[in-house]
Amino acid sequence: MHLTEEQLNEYLDNETTERAQIESHLSTCDECAARLTALKTLFAELDSLPELTLSRNIAARFMPQGQLTPQLPRWLTLTATLQAAVALITLIVAAPFVMNLLPAIEIPSFTDVFIQLQSQWITWFDVLSAFQLPTTPQLPALEISSLMLSLTLAGVSMLWLVGNGLLLRKQS
């Protein structure tokens, strides 16, 4: 069995814990001793080479230069800011009108809403189960209160604002 390249390199670097076993093997194995001599010669030739300085800095080609994050165009930032301001002003102006409607609107309990949704679901399911290809199903009209409509409008507006904010933040 011969010594591996790793064992020979560790022996040359004085980083092996098997130094005695390697020396005894080298004294009996001419092939491993010749490989060790070739490695010593190679490292001696490498050490004798002159140090050269490069005419250009090659690392500069791979280093990031300047600003890493691109800036959004000023017009796009201004447009998004104006959109957000208009949406906020619209919500502020609409708030008193919605607040005037709140006392007149009776807010149904969770149970009433659940029962209404269940009955609409059953009605819709009955219509779909009786569905035949030549005829068009007649779905019941949804009754949406003005409170639900106002809350939906406010929710959609907030989602729009948050979505635009996230979109602009990811680009900058």
Secondary structure, 3 states (H helix, E strand, C coil): CCCCHHHHHHHHCCCCCCHHHHHHHHHHCHHHHHHHHHHHHHHHHHHHCCCCCCCCCHHHHCCCCCCCCCCCCHHHHHHHHHHHHHHHHHHHHHHHHHHHHCCCCCCCCHHHHHHHHHHHHHHHHHHHHCCCCCCCCCCCCCCCCHHHHHHHHHHHHHHHHHHHHHHHHHHC
